[in-house]
Amino acid sequence: MRLYKVKPYISCLNQPFLIMTRTCSVLAALIFSLSTSACAQNAADRHAINQAISAAPDDLKEGAAVYGYNKNGTLRLIRKGTNELVCTSDDPENESFETACFQKDLFDYISRGRVLKAEGMNGQDSVEKRKAEIEAGTLPFVKGQATQYIRYGDNASYDEATGEVLNSQVRFVIYIPGATPESTGLPTSPMAPGAPFIMDAGTFRAHIMIVPPENE
């Protein structure tokens, strides 16, 4: 590799000397480093996207917005969406696997829940806190209906070669604020494994649950 000479540099001893640098080597190494980093980042994002949209219906996967986790547990947008669905990748800090997709109307409510959990608030206190914020008009919530899809599994795993999530299930949550057994015709507990039922009936977060039977 040819050596290139640059202008003299005055040291702290005020003695001039020539710095010889392998400019081409440095540039090549820099380009390689940047491209390798970009490829690694793209691969990580691609895997995060695959994990996240595994919870989405097939016809909504391509247009869903996707958020991945930073090292500090916060979320960052890694793919803009073109439809009403938002998906989040698996949190690497959790032992079990879980990704979720939900309609945009639920984004603020779910994001606020993550913040409160990170601050140490338990589930029920978080619900009450968000209820108060919704009633105060400081936290937007669903005005009609909205659906959430959650892919999960204690033994679930992600196959990087195929981009598929293995040994997992999807449960469905359909928010219908104020819904009751009378307005929906649904019981408050499942009639059989995998059958729909209503939870938190009559409240702001009334929702239909469909939980699949456990994998054998």
C-alpha positions in Angstrom: 0.0 0.0 0.0 1.4 3.4 -1.0 2.3 5.8 1.8 1.0 9.4 1.7 2.8 12.3 3.3 0.9 15.1 5.0 1.9 18.6 6.1 4.3 19.0 8.9 2.8 19.0 12.4 4.2 21.2 15.2 4.5 19.1 18.4 4.2 20.5 21.9 8.0 20.6 21.9 7.8 22.9 18.9 9.8 20.4 16.8 8.4 19.8 13.3 8.0 16.2 12.0 6.3 14.4 9.2 3.3 12.3 9.8 3.1 9.4 7.4 -0.3 7.8 7.1 -1.7 5.0 5.1 -4.6 7.1 3.9 -6.0 4.5 1.6 -5.9 1.9 4.4 -7.5 4.2 6.9 -10.3 5.1 4.4 -10.9 1.5 3.6 -11.0 0.5 7.2 -13.4 3.3 8.0 -15.7 2.4 5.1 -15.6 -1.3 6.2 -16.3 -0.4 9.8 -19.3 1.8 8.8 -20.7 -0.8 6.4 -20.3 -3.6 8.9 -21.9 -1.6 11.6 -24.8 -0.7 9.3 -25.3 -4.3 8.2 -25.3 -5.4 11.9 -27.8 -2.7 12.8 -30.0 -3.5 9.8 -29.9 -7.2 10.7 -30.9 -6.4 14.3 -33.7 -4.2 13.1 -34.8 -6.9 10.7 -35.0 -9.5 13.4 -36.9 -7.0 15.7 -39.4 -6.4 12.9 -39.9 -10.1 12.3 -40.5 -10.7 16.0 -42.9 -7.8 16.3 -45.1 -8.4 13.3 -45.4 -12.1 14.2 -48.3 -11.0 16.4 -50.1 -9.2 13.6 -52.7 -10.6 11.1 -51.1 -11.5 7.8 -52.8 -8.7 5.8 -51.7 -6.0 8.3 -48.1 -7.1 8.8 -46.5 -5.2 5.9 -48.0 -1.8 6.8 -47.5 -1.9 10.6 -45.3 0.5 12.4 -42.7 -1.2 14.5 -40.9 -0.2 17.7 -37.9 -1.9 19.1 -36.2 -1.7 22.5 -33.1 0.3 23.3 -30.6 -1.0 25.9 -32.2 1.2 28.6 -35.6 -0.3 28.0 -37.1 2.6 26.1 -38.7 2.1 22.7 -37.6 3.6 19.4 -39.3 3.6 16.0 -37.5 1.3 13.6 -40.1 1.2 10.9 -42.8 3.7 9.9 -46.3 2.4 9.3 -48.8 2.9 6.6 -51.9 1.4 8.3 -53.5 1.6 11.8 -51.4 -1.1 13.5 -48.4 -0.5 15.8 -46.2 -3.5 16.8 -43.5 -3.8 19.5 -40.7 -6.3 19.4 -39.7 -8.7 22.3 -38.1 -7.1 25.3 -34.7 -8.8 25.6 -34.6 -8.0 29.3 -37.6 -10.3 29.9 -37.1 -14.1 30.3 -40.3 -15.0 28.4 -41.1 -14.0 24.9 -43.8 -11.5 24.2 -44.5 -9.2 21.2 -47.7 -7.1 20.7 -49.5 -5.4 17.9 -52.4 -3.0 18.5 -54.4 -0.2 16.9 -53.0 3.3 17.1 -55.8 4.5 19.4 -54.2 2.3 22.1 -50.7 3.6 21.7 -50.7 6.3 24.4 -52.5 4.1 26.9 -50.1 1.2 26.5 -47.0 3.5 26.4 -48.1 5.2 29.6 -48.5 1.8 31.2 -44.9 1.0 30.3 -43.7 4.2 31.9 -45.6 3.6 35.1 -44.3 0.0 35.3 -40.7 1.3 34.8 -41.4 3.6 37.8 -42.3 0.7 39.9 -46.1 0.9 39.8 -48.0 -2.4 39.9 -50.7 -3.4 37.4 -53.8 -2.4 39.3 -52.4 0.9 40.5 -51.3 1.7 36.9 -54.8 1.1 35.7 -56.3 3.4 38.3 -53.7 6.1 37.6 -54.4 5.9 33.8 -58.1 6.0 34.5 -57.8 9.2 36.4 -55.7 10.7 33.6 -58.2 9.7 31.0 -61.0 11.2 33.1 -58.9 14.4 33.5 -58.5 14.5 29.7 -54.7 14.2 29.9 -54.5 10.7 28.5 -56.2 9.8 25.2 -58.1 6.5 25.0 -60.2 4.5 22.7 -63.5 6.1 21.8 -64.9 3.1 19.8 -63.3 -0.3 19.6 -59.6 -1.3 19.3 -57.9 -4.6 19.0 -54.6 -5.9 20.5 -52.8 -9.0 19.4 -50.2 -10.5 21.8 -47.8 -13.3 20.8 -46.3 -15.0 23.8 -44.8 -18.2 25.2 -42.6 -19.3 28.0 -40.8 -21.7 25.6 -41.1 -19.4 22.5 -37.9 -18.8 20.5 -37.0 -16.8 17.5 -35.3 -18.5 14.5 -33.0 -15.9 12.9 -32.5 -18.1 9.8 -36.3 -18.2 8.9 -37.4 -15.1 10.7 -40.1 -17.1 12.5 -41.2 -17.3 16.1 -41.5 -20.9 17.3 -43.5 -22.5 20.1 -45.8 -19.5 20.7 -49.4 -18.5 20.8 -51.5 -15.4 20.2 -54.2 -14.1 22.5 -56.6 -11.4 21.4 -57.9 -8.4 23.4 -60.7 -6.3 21.9 -61.4 -3.1 23.8 -65.0 -1.9 23.9 -65.3 0.8 26.6 -68.4 0.3 28.8 -69.3 -3.1 27.3 -71.2 -5.5 29.5 -72.4 -9.2 29.2 -75.8 -7.7 28.3 -74.4 -5.5 25.5 -72.2 -8.2 24.1 -73.9 -11.5 24.9 -70.6 -12.8 26.4 -69.9 -14.4 29.8 -67.4 -13.1 32.3 -65.4 -16.3 32.1 -64.7 -18.6 29.2 -67.2 -21.4 28.5 -64.3 -23.6 27.2 -60.6 -23.3 26.5 -60.1 -20.6 23.9 -63.7 -19.3 24.1 -64.2 -15.5 24.2 -65.3 -13.8 27.4 -65.5 -10.2 28.7 -63.3 -8.7 31.4 -63.6 -5.4 33.3 -67.2 -5.3 32.2 -68.9 -1.8 32.4 -65.6 0.0 32.9 -63.5 2.3 30.6 -61.3 -0.7 29.7 -63.9 -3.3 29.2 -62.5 -5.8 26.7 -63.2 -9.2 25.1 -60.5 -11.8 25.8 -59.7 -14.8 23.6 -57.0 -16.8 25.1 -55.9 -20.0 23.2 -55.5 -23.3 25.1 -52.0 -23.9 26.4 -49.8 -25.8 24.0 -49.3 -29.4 25.0 
